[in-house]
Amino acid sequence: MFQANPPIEVLKRPVTWMMFYFHRWIRLTSALMVFIGFFDAYGKYIQGPYDALTGYSMVTQTDQCDYWSDILHISNFKSVDKMCYLPAWHLAVDLQFTLVAPMFLMFFYYSALIGTTIAIIASFVGSALTIYFYLHNDMLHSAFTGNHEYHFIFLLCFTFVFRVDDKLVEIILSKPWNQLAPYMIGMIVGYFLAIYHGSRKIMHPVASSVIWILVTVIGISALLFGNSGTSQLTNALTNVLTRASWCLCLVWIIVSSEMKWAGPIGHFLEHPFWRPFGKLSYCAFIVHHMALYFLFNMEEKAPRYISFWHEYFQYTIPIVVYSYFVAFFLSMFVEVPMIRLDKMILDRCLPASKIKEHEELDDYDDSDIEKDDRENSNDDSERGQSKSRSEERSIEDQNEEKSEEDKPMLLNSPEELLLNDEYY
């Protein structure tokens, strides 16, 4: 939006924000609902020791859920056992933030100071709500408990542990207030990146290296101490601080890569090798939970933690490979066609060039031509009529030539940039 720098008249049009919402909704919903339908049909054939241990069956879950909640992206306000597909709550939170994003964008549009202040206040409000719900729910941990000892003799204890994790998702993790601070930090950083895009200010390599070391230490600390709370207050503070710390680490990676401060790390992250995987990342996110569920149930016995490297090679790499393999077909048959269809609908219903052309035709004054036609008709009616017809044809030809010449300019207009589907 800020790189396009649209005029205020464009931002005041309701159709601008309708297209903003439609782009985001169709982008999130199409691939998700097709995959949920696929899993509902074929997930019943994926059962094994993981189901027997946990008593958790995704097949039973899809039979009891309401699909309309995922279509409207409100599944994060339902209990875990009522969600059709567990990762969908991430997408629900994303769309809910999209609904309020125009308000914050307009604050930034009028003043960077006002926008930044409102975003910081919203971050503190979200963190305060997270702490409030922690203090009013004694059974919540700062993160997933992680102490799932897989022995059938303690099945009742495992059930309790999974219930605790479910409550953590239902009350804290899946709610917008828990994700509000990272979202606001991202919006502030995105605004300043848009404003200073292309400035390429130089940072000394020593300073950049020091920041990379600090970011690495902060990120590792957030991972290691993310479940170290001993009371509800410390659990709440740990959740809020580790989430903010991880967000700041991501901010530095993005800013340093965009501003060319990352050095060899930036070259590695921007290598063309990653582009196909970036295109498939959304579909891989949708698929990965089923891949995990499928792999766990393929074992002869329920999975248990042995070591980091065992987990990495036994589960992480196969799940990633399987997820991107399935994501390729989901993207090719669903995501890409829906993006093309979305572009066709946009071009047919609201092409920016036609809007501009209509405005120019509305402002066109043809009173002088009508006056000349009337004067000529008083001298010679027949000659005047033929002349007026020829003049009308010439005017139409001139307008057509003018519109053809103006097409490149109109395609680069702020309105076209704002409504371009690639922008969203």
SERO-874767 format. One record per atom (N, C-alpha, C): y, z, x; residue in one letter. Coordinates in steps of 0.1 Angstrom, whole numbers, plus 5000, padded with zeros to 4 digits. Example, Ala and Ser with C-alpha at 12.3 -4.5 7.8 and 13.67 -1.06 7.14 Angstrom:
BEGIN
494350785132A
495550785123A
496750785132A
497850715128S
498950715137S
500050795129S
This chain:
BEGIN
498850005008M
500050005000M
501350005009M
501350085019F
502550105027F
502749985037F
501649925041Q
501749805049Q
502249695041Q
501849685028A
502349575019A
503749595015A
504249725015N
505649765012N
506049694999N
505349724988P
505649654975P
506949714969P
507749624962P
508949674956P
508649774944P
509549854941I
509349954930I
509049894917I
509449774914E
509149704902E
507649684900E
507049644911V
505549624911V
504849754908V
505249864915L
504649994913L
504850054899L
505850014892K
506150064879K
505249994868K
504649884872R
503849804862R
502449884860R
502149914848P
500849974846P
499649894850P
499749764850V
498649674853V
498349684868V
499349724876T
499049744891T
498049854893T
498249964886W
497350084888W
496050064880W
496149984869M
494849954862M
493949874872M
494449784879M
493649704889M
493249804900M
494049894904F
493749994914F
492450074910F
492450124898Y
491350194893Y
490150104891Y
490349994886F
489149904883F
488449864896F
489149834906H
488549794919H
487649914924H
488250034924R
487450144929R
486250174920R
486450164907W
485250204898W
484150104900W
484449974900I
483349874901I
482749874915I
483549914925R
483049924938R
481950034939R
482250144933L
481350264934L
480150254925L
480350194913T
479350204902T
478250104902T
478549984906S
477549874904S
476349894912S
476449914925A
475249934933A
474550064930A
475350174927L
474750304924L
473850294911L
474350234901M
473550234888M
472350144889M
472450034896V
471249944898V
470250024906V
470650094916F
469650164924F
469050284916F
469850354908I
469250454900I
468250404890I
468550284884G
467550224875G
466250184883G
466450134895F
465250104903F
464450234906F
465050334910F
464350454913F
463750524901F
464350514889D
463850564877D
462550494874D
462450364877A
461250284874A
460150314884A
460450324897Y
459450324907Y
459350454914Y
460250554911G
460150684918G
458950764914G
458350734903K
457150814898K
455950794907K
455950684915Y
454850654924Y
455150724938Y
456250804940I
456550864952I
456351014950I
455151074951Q
454951214950Q
453951254961Q
454151384965G
453251434976G
453451584978G
453151624990P
453251764994P
454651824993P
455651744995Y
457051794994Y
457351834979Y
456851764970D
457051794956D
456251924952D
455051934958A
454152044955A
454752174961A
455352164972L
455952284978L
457152334971L
458052244969T
459352284964T
459452294949T
458452224942G
458552224927G
459752134923G
460252054932Y
461351964929Y
460951824928Y
461051764917S
460651624915S
461851544911S
462151444918M
463251354915M
462951264903M
461651244901V
461151164889V
461451244876V
461151374876T
461451454864T
462951464862T
463651464873Q
465051484872Q
465751354865Q
465251234869T
465851114863T
465451104848T
464351164844D
463951164830D
464851254821D
465451364827Q
466151464820Q
467651444821Q
468151344829C
469551334831C
470251244821C
471551244822D
472351154813D
473051054822D
472650924820Y
473150824829Y
474650794827Y
475150824816W
476550804814W
477450884823W
476951004827S
477751094836S
477951024850S
476950944854D
477150874867D
477950754865D
477950684853I
478750574851I
480250614850I
480550734844L
481850784844L
482250864856L
481250894865H
481450974877H
481951114874H
481251184866I
481551324863I
480251404866I
479251354873S
478051424875S
478151544883S
479251554891N
479451674899N
479751794891N
480051784878F
480251904870F
479051934862F
477951884865K
476651914859K
475751994869K
474752064864S
473852134873S
473052034881S
472452084892V
471751994901V
470551934894V
469852004886D
468651954879D
469051854868D
470251844865K
470751744855K
471351624861K
471451614874M
472051504881M
470951394882M
471351274878C
470351164879C
469951134894C
470851134902Y
470651114917Y
471651194925Y
471051284933L
471851384939L
473051344947L
472951234955P
474151194963P
475251144955P
475051114942A
476051064933A
477251154931A
477051284934W
478251374932W
479351344943W
478951294955H
479951254964H
480851144959H
480251044952L
480950934946L
481850984934L
481351084927A
482151134916A
483451194921A
483251274932V
484451344937V
485451234943V
484851134949D
485751024954D
486550954943D
485950924932L
486650864921L
487650954915L
487351084914Q
488251184908Q
489551194917Q
489351184930F
490551184938F
491351054937F
490550944934T
491250814932T
492150824920T
491750894910L
492550904897L
493950974900L
493951064909V
495251134912V
495951084924V
495350984931A
495950934944A
497250864941A
497450794930P
498850724929P
499950824928P
499750944923M
500851044923M
501251084937M
500251114946F
500551144960F
501151024967F
500650904964L
501150784970L
502650764967L
503050794955M
504450784951M
505350884958M
504751004960F
505551104968F
505851054982F
504750994988F
504950935002F
505850815001F
505850744990Y
506650624989Y
508150654989Y
508550764983Y
509950804982Y
510350884994Y
509450965000S
509851045011S
508651095019S
508551075032A
507451115040A
507351265040A
508551335040L
508651485041L
508051535028L
508451485016I
508051535003I
506551505002I
506051395006G
504651365005G
503751455013G
504251475026T
503451565035T
503451705030T
504651755025T
504651895019T
503751905007T
503751814998I
502951824986I
501451814990I
501151735000A
499751725004A
499251855011A
500151915019I
499752045025I
499552155015I
500452155005I
500352254994I
499052234987I
498652114984A
497452084977A
496252124985A
496352114998S
495252155007S
495052305006S
496152385006F
495952525005F
495452564992F
495852494981V
495352534968V
493852504967V
493452394972G
491952364972G
491252474980G
491752514992S
491052615000S
491052754993S
492152784986A
492252904979A
491252914967A
491052804960L
490052794950L
488652804955L
488352744967T
487052764973T
486752914976T
487752984982I
487553124985I
487353204972I
488153174962Y
488053244949Y
486553234944Y
486053114943F
484653104938F
483653164947F
483853164960Y
482953244968Y
482953394965Y
484153444963L
484253594961L
483653634947L
483553534938H
482953564925H
481553524923H
480853484934N
479453454934N
478853504946N
478153624945D
477553694956D
476453624963D
475753524957M
474553464963M
474853344971M
476153304972L
476453184980L
476553204995L
476053115002H
476153115017H
477253015021H
477653015034S
478752925038S
478252785039S
476952765041A
476352635042A
474852645037A
474152535038F
472752545034F
472052655043F
471152725037T
470552845043T
469852805056T
469052705056G
468352655068G
467152735071G
466752835064N
465552915067N
464452895058N
464152765056H
463052725047H
461752725055H
461052835056E
459752845063E
458652785053E
458052685057Y
457152605048Y
455752665049Y
455552775042H
454152825040H
453952855025H
452852805020F
452752815005F
452652965000F
452253055009I
452153195005I
453453255000I
454553195006F
455853245002F
456553144992F
455853084984L
456452984975L
457553034966L
457353164961L
458453214953L
459753234961L
459553274973C
460753294982C
461453164984C
460653054986F
461152924988F
461952874976F
461352904964T
462052864952T
463452934951T
463453064955F
464753134955F
465753064965F
465253034976V
466152964986V
466652834981V
465852754975F
466252624969F
467252654958F
467052754950R
468052784939R
469352824945R
469352894956V
470652934963V
471352804968V
470652714974D
471252594978D
471752514966D
471052514955D
471452444943D
472752504938D
472852634938K
474152694934K
475252664943K
474952654956L
476052614965L
476552474962L
475652384959V
476152254955V
476852254942V
476352324932E
476952324919E
478352394919E
478552494926I
479752574925I
480752534935I
480352504947I
481252474958I
481252334963I
480152284968L
480152164976L
480552034967L
480052034955S
480251914946S
481551914939S
482452014941K
483652024933K
484851974940K
485751914934P
486951854941P
487751954949P
487852074945W
488652164953W
488152194967W
486852184968N
486252204982N
486552084991N
486751964985Q
486951844993Q
488451814994Q
489251894987L
490651854986L
491451854999L
491251965007A
491951975020A
491651855029A
490351815031P
490051695040P
490651575034P
490651555021Y
491251435015Y
492751435017Y
493451545016M
494851545018M
495251525033M
494451575042I
494651555056I
494451405059I
493451345053G
493251195055G
494351115049G
494951155038M
496051085032M
497351095041M
497551205047I
498751225056I
498551135068I
497351145074V
497151065086V
497150915083V
496650875071G
496650735067G
498050685065G
498950765060Y
500350725058Y
501050695071Y
500850785080F
501550775093F
500950665101F
499650635100L
499050525107L
499650385101L
499850385088A
500450265082A
501850245086A
502650355088I
504050345092I
504150305106I
503250365115Y
503350335129Y
502350235134Y
501850155124H
500850055128H
501449945137H
500849925148G
501349825157G
502249875168G
502650005167S
503650055177S
503050065191S
501750105191R
500950115204R
501750195214R
502050315210K
502650415220K
501650455230K
502050465243I
501150495254I
500950645255I
499650685256M
499350825260M
498650825273M
499050925281H
498450935294H
496950965294H
496150895302P
494650915301P
494251055303P
495051135311V
494651275313V
494751355300V
495951335293A
496151405280A
495051365270A
494751235270S
493751185260S
492351245264S
492051255276S
490751315280S
490651465276S
491751535278V
491851675275V
491651695260V
492251615252I
492051615237I
490651585233I
490051485240W
488651455237W
487751575239W
487951645250I
487151765254I
487351875243I
488651895239L
488851995229L
488251955215L
488351835212V
487751785199V
486251805200V
485651775211T
484151785212T
483751935211T
484452025217V
484152165216V
484352215202V
485352175195I
485652215181I
484552155172I
484152035174G
483151975166G
481752045167G
481352075180I
480152145182I
480152285177I
481352355178S
481452485172S
481352485157S
481852385151A
481752375136A
480352355132A
479552285140L
478152265137L
477252385139L
477552455150L
476752575154L
477052695146L
478352715142F
478752835136F
479052815121F
478552705115G
478852675101G
478152765091G
477152845096N
476452935087N
476353075093N
477453125098S
477453255105S
478153365097S
478353345084G
479053445076G
478153565073G
478753685073T
477953805070T
478353865056T
479453825051S
479953865038S
480553745030S
480853775017Q
481353655009Q
482653605015Q
483553695019L
484853655025L
484653565038L
483753615047T
483553545059T
482753415056T
481853415046N
481253285042N
482253185037N
483253235029A
484253145024A
485153095035A
485653185044L
486453135055L
485753045064L
484453075067T
483652985075T
483552845069T
483352835056N
483252705049N
484552635051N
485652695048V
486952635048V
487352585062V
487152675072L
487652645085L
486752545092L
485452555091T
484552455097T
484852315091T
485052305078R
485352185071R
486652125076R
487652205078A
488952155083A
488852115097A
488052195105S
487852155119S
487152025121S
486152005113W
485351875114W
486251765110W
487151785100C
488051685095C
489051645106C
489551745113L
490551715124L
489851635136L
488551665138C
487851585148C
487751445144C
487451415132L
487451275127L
488751215127L
489851295124V
491151235125V
491551195139V
491151265149W
491451225163W
490651095167W
489451085162I
488650965165I
489350845159I
489750855147I
490450745140I
491750715146I
492550815148V
493950785154V
493850735168V
493050795176S
492950745190S
492350605191S
491450565182S
490950425182S
492050335177S
492750375166E
493750285161E
494950265170E
495350365177M
496450365186M
496050325200M
494850285203K
494350245216K
494450355226K
494150475222W
494150595231W
492750635235W
491750575229A
490350625231A
489650575243A
490250475250G
489650415262G
488250355260G
487350385268P
485950325267P
485250365254P
485550485249I
485050535236I
485550445225I
486750405225G
487350315215G
486750175216G
486550125228H
485849995229H
484450005224H
483750115226F
482350125221F
482350125205F
483350205200L
483350215185L
483850095178L
484650015185E
485149885179E
484349765183E
483249785189H
482349665193H
481849595180H
481849465181P
481449385169P
480049415165P
479249475173F
477849505170F
477749595158F
478749685156W
478749785145W
479149725131W
479749605131R
480349545119R
479349525108R
478149465111P
477149455100P
476749585094P
476549685103F
476249825098F
477349885090F
478549855094G
479649905086G
479749845072G
479349715071K
479349655058K
478249715049K
477149755055L
476049815047L
476049965046L
477050025051S
477050175052S
477150235038S
477850175028Y
477850235015Y
476550225008Y
475850115008C
474550105002C
473550185010C
473650205023A
472750285030A
472950435026A
474150475023F
474450605018F
473650635004F
473750534996I
473050544983I
471550554985I
470950474994V
469550464996V
468950585003V
469750645012H
469150735022H
468350855016H
468850905004H
468151024998H
466750984994H
466650864988M
465250824984M
464450804997M
465050755008A
464250735020A
463750865025A
464550965025L
464151105029L
463051155020L
463251145007Y
462251184997Y
460951114999Y
460950985002F
459750905004F
459050945016F
459750965027L
459151005040L
458551145040L
459251235034F
458651375033F
457351375025F
457251295015N
456051295006N
454951205012N
455151135023M
454151055030M
453251145039M
453851265042E
453051345052E
451851405045E
450851445054E
449651515049E
449951655044E
450951715049K
451351845045K
452951855045K
453451955039A
454851965037A
455551965051A
456751905052P
457351905065P
457852045070P
457852065082R
458352195088R
459052165101R
460052255104Y
460752235116Y
459952275129Y
459952185139I
459252215151I
460252215163I
461052115164S
462052105175S
463052005171S
464152005178F
465251905175F
464751765177F
464051735189W
463651605192W
462551555183W
461651645178H
460651615168H
461351565155H
462351645151E
463051605139E
463751465141E
464251445153Y
465051325155Y
464151205155Y
463051205162F
462251085162F
461251075151F
460851185145Q
459951185134Q
460551155121Q
461851195119Y
462451175106Y
463751105106Y
464651145115T
466051085115T
466050935117T
465450885128I
465350745131I
464650665121I
463450705116P
462850625105P
463650625092P
464250735089I
465050735077I
466250635078I
466950635089V
468050545092V
467650405091V
466550365098V
466050225098V
465650185084V
464950275077Y
464450235063Y
465650225054Y
466650315055S
467850305046S
468650175048S
468850135060Y
469650015062Y
468849885059Y
467449895060F
466649785056F
466749765041F
466649865033V
466749855018V
468149825014V
469149885022A
470549865019A
470949715020A
470349645029F
470649505031F
470349425018F
469149455011F
468849384999F
469649434987F
469949564987L
470849614976L
472249554977L
472749534989S
474049474991S
474049334988S
473049254992M
472949114990M
472849074976M
472049154968F
471749114954F
472649184944F
473349284948V
474249364938V
475649374943V
475849434955E
477149464959E
478049344962E
477549244970V
478349124973V
478649044960V
477649014951P
477948944939P
478949014930P
478949144930M
479949214921M
481349214928M
481349204941I
482649194947I
483249054944I
482348954945R
482848814942R
483248804927R
482448864918L
482848864904L
484148934901L
484349044908D
485549124907D
486749034911D
486648964922K
487748874927K
487948764917K
486948704910M
487148604900M
487848654888M
487548774884I
488248834872I
489648864876I
489948914888L
491248934892L
492148814893L
491548704898D
492348584900D
492548514886D
491648534877R
491848474863R
492748554855R
492648684855C
493448774846C
494848814852C
494848824865L
496148874870L
496448814884L
496548684885P
496948624898P
498448654901P
498748704912A
500148744915A
501048624916A
500448504920S
501348384921S
501748344907S
500848354896K
501248324883K
502348414878K
502248544881I
503348634877I
504648594883I
504648564895K
505948524902K
506448394896K
505548304893E
505948174887E
506548194873E
505948274865H
506448304852H
507848364853H
508048454862E
509348514864E
510448414867E
510048324876E
511048214880E
511348124868E
510348094860L
510548004848L
511448074838L
511248214837D
512048284827D
513548284831D
513748294844D
515148294849D
515848164849D
515048054847Y
515547914848Y
516447884836Y
517647834838D
518647804828D
518747654827D
518447604815D
518447454813D
519547414803D
520647504802S
521747474792S
522547344797S
522747334810D
523447224815D
522747094813D
521447084814I
520746964811I
520746924797I
520647024788E
520746994773E
522146944770E
523246994777K
524546954774K
524746804778K
524246764790D
524246634795D
523546534785D
522346584780D
521646494771D
522346474758D
523046574753R
523846554741R
525046454743R
525746464755E
526746374758E
526246224759E
525146204765N
524646074767N
524146014754N
523646104745S
523146054732S
524346004723S
525546054725N
526646004717N
527045864721N
526845824734D
527145684738D
526145594734D
524845624737D
523845534734D
522545614731D
522145634718S
521145724714S
519745684721S
519445554720E
518145514725E
518045534740E
519145484746R
519145494761R
519245644765R
519945724757G
519945864761G
518645934759G
517845894748Q
516545954746Q
515645924758Q
515545794761S
514645754772S
515145824786S
516445834788K
516845894800K
516546044800K
516646114788S
516246254788S
514846274790S
513946184785R
512546194788R
512246174802R
512846074809S
512646054823S
513146174831S
514246234827E
514746354834E
513846474833E
513246484821E
512346594819E
511046574827E
510646454828R
509446424836R
509746454851R
510946414855S
511346434869S
511446584872S
512046654863I
512146804865I
510746864866I
509846824857E
508446874858E
507846844871E
508046724876D
507446684889D
508046774900D
509346794899Q
510046874909Q
509547024909Q
509347074897N
508747214896N
507347224901N
506547114899E
505147124904E
505247114919E
506047024925E
506147024939E
506647154945E
507647204938K
508147334943K
507147444943K
506347454932S
505247554931S
504247534942S
503947404945E
502947374955E
503447424969E
504747404971E
505347434984E
505447594985E
505647664974D
505847804974D
504547884975D
503347814973K
502147884972K
501847974984K
501947924996P
501748015008P
502648135008P
503848115004M
504748225004M
504348324994M
503948284982L
503548374971L
502348454975L
501348384982L
500148454986L
500448574995L
501548565003N
501948665012N
502948765006N
503248754993S
504248844987S
503648984987S
504449084986P
504049224985P
503049244973P
503349174962E
502549194950E
501149144953E
501049024959E
499748974962E
498949064972E
499649114982L
498949204991L
498449334984L
499249384975L
498849504968L
497749484959L
497649364953L
496549344943L
495349274949L
495449244962N
494349184969N
493049264969N
491949214965D
490749294964D
490249344978D
490549274989E
490249315002E
491049445006E
492249465000Y
493049585003Y
492249704998Y
491649694987Y
490949814981Y
489549824988Y
